[in-house]
């Protein structure tokens, strides 16, 4: 009797073990959900390469005398230093540091967040701003020249021990903003307008063609900052002031491609995957708890929205971007509990990133609308009712502030340290 009981206990334990193994195997090898397979396809599909790669220009932007072959030589040396560096301690700064003169950037040359109040700040102390920009002409020319590149793709290879590849120093790209403001304050308004428009074009190129999210975000900031300065200058000039030729392209509506974060999100996805491998150590030692490819697939929809066909329609309509939430396929977590825990960690709000290129595009529409309204024979409140379609979006129509001093729309990306609306002045301030 006892033997029979023990036999059935053993059979039960064995059956339970077999059932657990089968359940684990079914979970491990169950087909991926359609949305995850499609997300992986979007993130891994080859992308067309457009024009010349401007990463070297960004990487060496701070340094004088590195245009052309000199910059290429430094770039090649820095890539090799990164490739052969000690894991976890690879050099992230350029070998140009200390060898070539770097343009000094000081506080008085800055214009604050998104260029808000830049013109007033420069007007308050133009001599200090002029001194801060001494010797910066070559840098400003290099910033404007960024518009001539087709994409900004890093040559640095990501390692599992070093998932964060070196990034350029981005502060110099916003240095010219206050120099453009200074030109207007000194009476050279044409130069100021042309400079701001040139840098808008550079920002537009960086926004849609950077392979790192920070590159795209800085590009959007360049567009918004220079567009705001442009509006502040224009409101102080006669309504019929002719714009420099370059401003025609700068103020043209941003295309869906220029607002796209596809290449940037592909880069962020690669970083996330490397982060999973770095966080978990040796995946082979955790085979029963972690499936790295499936973990990446669970994470993929969080990034692939930027590459979906619907992203173009969203940008064209200026609509809020729908961002997928965490994966809900809990059955897959039986064989991948560690991967599920990692993929479900709350990250940054992707809606805020998606909204910044849209806000840059909205800022350009506001500047164009400001110019159009000021040229109308009727009051702005009346003319606004017949604002051309190209100067409004289906979801954000410009309105006048209660006092009539501002033309504005709500921001898509809300930031704690800047105003909740995008706005341009309709009346010149007293100064």
C-alpha positions as CSV (number, residue, x, y, z in Angstrom):
1,X,0.0,0.0,0.0
2,X,2.8,2.4,1.0
3,X,4.8,1.5,-2.1
4,X,1.8,2.1,-4.3
5,X,1.3,5.5,-2.6
6,X,4.9,6.5,-3.0
7,X,4.8,5.4,-6.6
8,X,1.8,7.6,-7.4
9,X,3.5,10.5,-5.5
10,X,6.6,10.0,-7.7
11,X,4.4,9.8,-10.8
12,X,2.6,13.0,-9.8
13,X,5.9,14.9,-9.2
14,X,7.3,13.6,-12.4
15,X,4.1,14.6,-14.3
16,X,4.2,18.0,-12.7
17,X,7.8,18.4,-13.7
18,X,7.0,17.4,-17.3
19,X,4.1,19.8,-17.3
20,X,6.3,22.7,-16.1
21,X,8.9,21.9,-18.7
22,X,6.2,21.7,-21.4
23,X,4.7,25.0,-20.2
24,X,8.1,26.7,-20.1
25,X,8.9,25.3,-23.6
26,X,5.6,26.4,-25.0
27,X,6.1,29.9,-23.6
28,X,9.7,30.1,-24.9
29,X,8.9,29.0,-28.4
30,X,5.4,30.4,-28.8
31,X,5.2,32.7,-31.9
32,X,5.7,36.3,-31.2
33,X,2.6,38.5,-31.4
34,X,2.0,40.2,-34.8
35,X,2.6,43.7,-33.4
36,X,6.0,42.7,-32.0
37,X,7.1,41.0,-35.3
38,X,6.1,44.1,-37.3
39,X,7.8,46.4,-34.8
40,X,11.1,44.4,-35.2
41,X,10.7,44.5,-39.0
42,X,10.4,48.3,-38.9
43,X,13.3,48.8,-36.7
44,X,15.6,46.4,-38.6
45,X,14.7,47.2,-42.2
46,X,17.4,49.0,-44.2
47,X,16.9,52.7,-44.5
48,X,18.0,54.8,-47.5
49,X,21.1,56.9,-47.0
50,X,20.6,60.5,-48.1
51,X,23.4,62.8,-49.0
52,X,26.7,63.2,-47.1
53,X,27.1,62.1,-43.5
54,X,27.4,65.2,-41.3
55,X,28.4,63.5,-38.1
56,X,32.1,64.4,-38.4
57,X,31.0,68.1,-38.8
58,X,29.0,67.8,-35.6
59,X,31.8,65.9,-33.8
60,X,34.4,68.5,-34.6
61,X,32.1,71.6,-34.5
62,X,33.8,73.2,-31.6
63,X,37.2,73.2,-33.1
64,X,38.7,75.7,-35.5
65,X,40.8,74.5,-38.4
66,X,39.2,71.0,-38.8
67,X,37.2,71.5,-41.9
68,X,37.6,68.9,-44.6
69,X,40.4,66.3,-44.4
70,X,41.5,67.5,-40.9
71,X,38.1,66.7,-39.4
72,X,38.0,63.3,-41.2
73,X,41.5,62.4,-39.7
74,X,40.4,63.3,-36.2
75,X,37.2,61.3,-36.6
76,X,39.0,58.2,-37.8
77,X,41.4,58.5,-34.9
78,X,38.6,58.9,-32.4
79,X,36.7,55.9,-33.8
80,X,39.8,53.8,-33.5
81,X,40.5,54.9,-29.9
82,X,36.9,53.9,-29.1
83,X,37.2,50.5,-30.8
84,X,40.5,49.6,-29.1
85,X,39.7,51.1,-25.7
86,X,39.4,49.1,-22.5
87,X,35.8,47.8,-22.1
88,X,33.9,50.0,-19.8
89,X,36.6,52.7,-20.0
90,X,36.6,53.7,-23.6
91,X,37.4,57.4,-24.3
92,X,34.3,59.5,-25.1
93,X,36.0,62.8,-25.8
94,X,37.7,63.8,-29.0
95,X,41.5,63.6,-29.5
96,X,41.2,67.1,-30.9
97,X,40.9,68.4,-27.4
98,X,44.0,70.3,-26.5
99,X,45.4,69.9,-30.0
100,X,43.2,72.3,-31.9
101,X,41.7,75.6,-30.7
102,X,38.2,75.1,-29.3
103,X,35.8,78.0,-29.6
104,X,35.2,79.3,-26.0
105,X,31.5,79.4,-25.0
106,X,30.5,81.7,-22.2
107,X,27.2,82.4,-20.4
108,X,26.6,85.9,-21.9
109,X,26.5,84.4,-25.3
110,X,23.5,82.2,-24.4
111,X,19.9,83.0,-25.0
112,X,18.2,80.9,-22.5
113,X,15.8,77.9,-23.0
114,X,14.2,77.8,-26.5
115,X,15.4,81.4,-27.1
116,X,12.6,82.9,-25.0
117,X,13.5,86.5,-24.2
118,X,16.7,86.4,-26.2
119,X,16.3,89.7,-28.0
120,X,15.5,91.5,-24.8
121,X,18.5,90.0,-23.0
122,X,20.9,90.9,-25.7
123,X,19.5,94.4,-25.9
124,X,20.0,94.8,-22.2
125,X,23.8,94.3,-22.5
126,X,24.9,94.2,-26.1
127,X,28.6,94.9,-25.3
128,X,28.8,91.8,-23.1
129,X,27.2,89.7,-25.8
130,X,29.5,91.1,-28.5
131,X,32.6,90.3,-26.3
132,X,31.3,86.8,-25.7
133,X,31.1,86.2,-29.4
134,X,34.5,87.5,-30.3
135,X,36.2,84.9,-32.5
136,X,33.0,82.9,-33.1
137,X,32.4,83.8,-36.8
138,X,34.0,80.5,-38.0
139,X,31.8,78.5,-35.6
140,X,28.7,80.2,-36.7
141,X,29.5,79.4,-40.3
142,X,30.0,75.8,-39.4
143,X,26.6,75.7,-37.7
144,X,24.9,77.1,-40.8
145,X,26.7,74.6,-43.0
146,X,25.1,71.7,-41.2
147,X,22.1,72.2,-43.4
148,X,24.1,70.9,-46.3
149,X,24.4,67.4,-45.0
150,X,22.0,64.6,-45.6
151,X,22.1,62.7,-42.4
152,X,24.0,62.4,-39.1
153,X,25.0,58.8,-38.5
154,X,27.6,58.0,-35.8
155,X,30.5,55.8,-36.9
156,X,31.0,54.7,-33.3
157,X,30.2,51.0,-32.7
158,X,28.1,50.1,-29.7
159,X,29.5,47.5,-27.4
160,X,27.6,45.5,-24.7
161,X,30.1,46.8,-22.2
162,X,29.8,50.4,-23.5
163,X,26.2,50.8,-24.9
164,X,26.5,54.6,-24.7
165,X,28.5,55.7,-27.7
166,X,30.3,59.1,-27.6
167,X,28.1,62.0,-28.6
168,X,29.1,65.4,-30.0
169,X,29.1,68.5,-27.7
170,X,25.8,70.1,-28.8
171,X,26.1,73.4,-27.0
172,X,27.8,75.2,-30.0
173,X,24.8,74.7,-32.3
174,X,22.8,77.2,-30.2
175,X,25.6,79.7,-29.8
176,X,24.7,81.8,-32.9
177,X,21.2,82.6,-31.7
178,X,22.3,85.5,-29.5
179,X,24.8,86.6,-32.3
180,X,21.8,87.0,-34.7
181,X,20.0,88.9,-32.0
182,X,23.0,91.2,-31.6
183,X,23.1,91.9,-35.3
184,X,19.6,93.2,-35.2
185,X,20.2,95.3,-32.1
186,X,23.3,96.8,-33.9
187,X,21.1,97.7,-36.9
188,X,22.1,94.8,-39.2
189,X,18.6,93.3,-39.4
190,X,19.1,91.6,-42.8
191,X,22.1,89.8,-41.5
192,X,20.2,88.7,-38.4
193,X,17.3,87.4,-40.4
194,X,19.5,85.5,-42.8
195,X,21.5,84.0,-39.9
196,X,18.4,82.8,-38.0
197,X,16.9,81.3,-41.2
198,X,20.2,79.5,-42.0
199,X,20.2,77.9,-38.6
200,X,16.6,76.9,-38.9
201,X,17.5,74.9,-42.0
202,X,20.3,73.2,-40.0
203,X,17.9,72.4,-37.2
204,X,15.4,71.0,-39.6
205,X,18.0,68.6,-41.1
206,X,19.2,67.5,-37.7
207,X,15.6,66.9,-36.4
208,X,14.7,64.3,-39.0
209,X,18.1,62.8,-39.9
210,X,19.9,62.2,-36.5
211,X,20.5,58.6,-35.4
212,X,20.4,59.5,-31.8
213,X,17.3,61.0,-30.0
214,X,19.4,63.9,-28.6
215,X,20.4,64.9,-32.1
216,X,16.8,65.2,-33.1
217,X,15.8,67.0,-30.0
218,X,18.6,69.5,-30.3
219,X,17.6,70.0,-33.9
220,X,14.0,70.8,-32.9
221,X,15.3,73.2,-30.3
222,X,17.4,75.0,-33.0
223,X,14.3,75.4,-35.1
224,X,12.2,76.7,-32.3
225,X,14.8,79.0,-30.8
226,X,15.7,80.6,-34.1
227,X,12.1,80.9,-35.3
228,X,11.2,82.6,-32.0
229,X,14.0,85.1,-32.5
230,X,12.9,85.6,-36.1
231,X,9.4,86.5,-34.9
232,X,10.8,88.9,-32.3
233,X,12.9,90.7,-34.9
234,X,10.1,90.8,-37.6
235,X,7.6,92.4,-35.3
236,X,10.0,95.3,-34.8
237,X,10.4,95.8,-38.6
238,X,7.9,97.1,-41.1
239,X,5.3,94.5,-42.1
240,X,6.4,94.5,-45.7
241,X,10.1,94.0,-45.0
242,X,11.6,91.7,-47.6
243,X,13.0,88.6,-46.2
244,X,16.4,87.2,-47.3
245,X,16.0,84.5,-50.0
246,X,17.1,81.8,-47.6
247,X,14.1,82.4,-45.4
248,X,11.8,81.1,-48.0
249,X,13.1,77.6,-47.5
250,X,13.4,78.0,-43.7
251,X,9.8,79.1,-43.2
252,X,8.3,76.5,-45.6
253,X,6.1,74.0,-43.8
254,X,8.2,71.2,-42.2
255,X,7.6,67.9,-44.1
256,X,6.7,64.6,-42.3
257,X,10.1,63.4,-43.2
258,X,11.7,66.4,-41.4
259,X,9.7,65.7,-38.3
260,X,10.3,61.9,-38.4
261,X,12.1,60.3,-35.4
262,X,12.5,56.9,-37.1
263,X,16.3,56.9,-37.4
264,X,16.5,58.4,-33.9
265,X,14.2,55.7,-32.4
266,X,16.1,53.0,-34.2
267,X,19.2,54.3,-32.4
268,X,17.4,54.4,-29.1
269,X,16.2,50.8,-29.6
270,X,19.7,49.6,-30.2
271,X,20.8,51.4,-27.0
272,X,17.9,49.7,-25.1
273,X,18.9,46.3,-26.3
274,X,22.5,46.8,-25.3
275,X,21.3,48.0,-22.0
276,X,19.4,44.7,-21.4
277,X,22.5,42.7,-22.1
278,X,24.6,44.9,-19.9
279,X,22.1,44.8,-17.0
280,X,21.7,41.1,-17.0
281,X,25.4,40.2,-17.4
282,X,25.8,36.8,-19.1
283,X,22.5,35.9,-20.7
284,X,23.6,32.3,-21.2
285,X,23.8,31.9,-17.4
286,X,20.2,33.0,-17.1
287,X,18.8,31.0,-19.9
288,X,15.8,29.8,-18.0
289,X,14.8,33.4,-16.9
290,X,15.9,35.6,-19.8
291,X,15.4,35.5,-23.5
292,X,17.2,38.6,-24.9
293,X,15.7,38.5,-28.5
294,X,12.1,38.1,-27.1
295,X,12.8,40.9,-24.5
296,X,13.8,43.1,-27.4
297,X,10.7,42.2,-29.3
298,X,8.6,43.1,-26.3
299,X,10.3,46.5,-26.2
300,X,10.2,47.1,-30.0
301,X,6.7,48.7,-30.3
302,X,7.7,51.4,-27.8
303,X,10.2,52.6,-30.5
304,X,8.7,51.4,-33.8
305,X,5.8,53.8,-33.8
306,X,8.2,56.4,-35.3
307,X,8.8,54.2,-38.3
308,X,5.2,53.1,-39.0
309,X,3.3,54.3,-42.0
310,X,0.9,56.0,-39.7
311,X,3.6,58.3,-38.4
312,X,3.6,60.3,-41.7
313,X,-0.1,60.8,-41.4
314,X,0.2,61.9,-37.7
315,X,2.9,64.4,-38.7
316,X,0.9,65.7,-41.6
317,X,-2.2,66.2,-39.5
318,X,-0.2,67.5,-36.5
319,X,-2.0,65.0,-34.4
320,X,-0.9,63.7,-31.0
321,X,1.2,60.6,-31.5
322,X,-0.2,57.3,-30.2
323,X,2.5,55.5,-28.2
324,X,1.9,51.8,-27.5
325,X,1.9,50.7,-23.9
326,X,3.8,47.8,-22.3
327,X,3.2,44.4,-23.9
328,X,0.4,42.4,-22.3
329,X,1.3,38.9,-23.5
330,X,1.8,37.4,-20.0
331,X,2.1,33.9,-21.2
332,X,5.4,34.8,-22.8
333,X,6.7,35.9,-19.4
334,X,6.6,32.3,-18.0
335,X,9.9,31.6,-19.8
336,X,11.2,35.1,-19.7
337,X,10.3,36.6,-16.3
338,X,13.5,38.7,-16.1
339,X,13.0,40.1,-19.6
340,X,9.4,41.0,-18.9
341,X,10.4,42.8,-15.8
342,X,13.0,44.8,-17.7
343,X,10.8,45.6,-20.7
344,X,8.0,46.8,-18.4
345,X,10.2,49.3,-16.6
346,X,8.6,52.7,-17.1
347,X,10.8,54.8,-19.3
348,X,10.6,58.5,-20.4
349,X,7.4,59.7,-21.8
350,X,7.8,59.1,-25.6
351,X,4.9,61.5,-26.3
352,X,7.0,64.3,-25.1
353,X,9.8,63.4,-27.6
354,X,7.3,62.9,-30.4
355,X,5.8,66.3,-29.7
356,X,8.9,68.3,-30.0
357,X,9.4,68.1,-33.8
358,X,5.7,68.9,-34.1
359,X,6.2,72.0,-31.9
360,X,9.1,73.0,-34.1
361,X,6.9,72.8,-37.1
362,X,4.1,74.7,-35.3
363,X,6.6,77.5,-34.4
364,X,7.4,77.9,-38.1
365,X,3.7,78.1,-39.0
366,X,3.3,80.8,-36.3
367,X,6.1,82.9,-37.7
368,X,4.6,82.7,-41.2
369,X,1.2,83.5,-39.8
370,X,2.5,86.5,-37.9
371,X,4.0,87.8,-41.1
372,X,0.8,87.2,-43.1
373,X,-1.5,88.8,-40.5
374,X,0.7,91.9,-40.2
375,X,0.4,92.4,-43.9
376,X,-3.4,92.3,-44.0
377,X,-5.4,95.6,-44.2
378,X,-7.9,94.3,-41.5
379,X,-7.2,93.9,-37.8
380,X,-5.5,90.6,-36.9
381,X,-8.6,89.3,-35.0
382,X,-10.6,89.7,-38.3
383,X,-7.9,88.5,-40.7
384,X,-7.3,85.4,-38.5
385,X,-10.6,84.0,-39.6
386,X,-9.3,83.6,-43.1
387,X,-5.8,82.4,-42.3
388,X,-4.5,80.3,-45.1
389,X,-4.6,76.5,-44.6
390,X,-0.8,76.2,-44.9
391,X,-0.4,78.4,-41.8
392,X,-2.6,76.3,-39.6
393,X,-2.9,72.6,-38.8
394,X,-6.1,70.5,-38.5
395,X,-5.6,70.1,-34.7
396,X,-4.0,73.4,-33.7
397,X,-5.4,76.7,-35.1
398,X,-3.5,79.8,-34.0
399,X,-5.5,82.2,-31.7
400,X,-4.8,85.6,-30.3
401,X,-4.1,86.0,-26.6
402,X,-6.8,87.9,-24.6
403,X,-4.8,91.1,-24.8
404,X,-4.1,90.7,-28.5
405,X,-0.4,90.9,-28.0
406,X,0.4,87.3,-29.0
407,X,-0.4,84.7,-31.6
408,X,-0.3,81.3,-30.0
409,X,-1.1,77.6,-30.0
410,X,-0.8,75.0,-27.3
411,X,2.5,73.1,-27.0
412,X,2.4,69.4,-27.8
413,X,5.4,68.7,-25.6
414,X,5.0,70.3,-22.2
415,X,8.1,71.2,-20.4
416,X,8.2,72.4,-16.8
417,X,10.6,75.3,-17.3
418,X,9.0,76.9,-20.4
419,X,5.6,78.3,-21.1
420,X,2.7,76.0,-22.0
421,X,2.0,77.8,-25.3
422,X,4.0,78.5,-28.4
423,X,3.6,82.1,-29.2
424,X,4.9,85.0,-31.3
425,X,4.4,88.7,-30.7
426,X,1.9,90.8,-32.7
427,X,3.1,94.1,-31.3
428,X,6.6,95.4,-30.9
429,X,7.6,95.8,-27.2
430,X,8.6,99.2,-25.9
431,X,12.3,99.5,-25.4
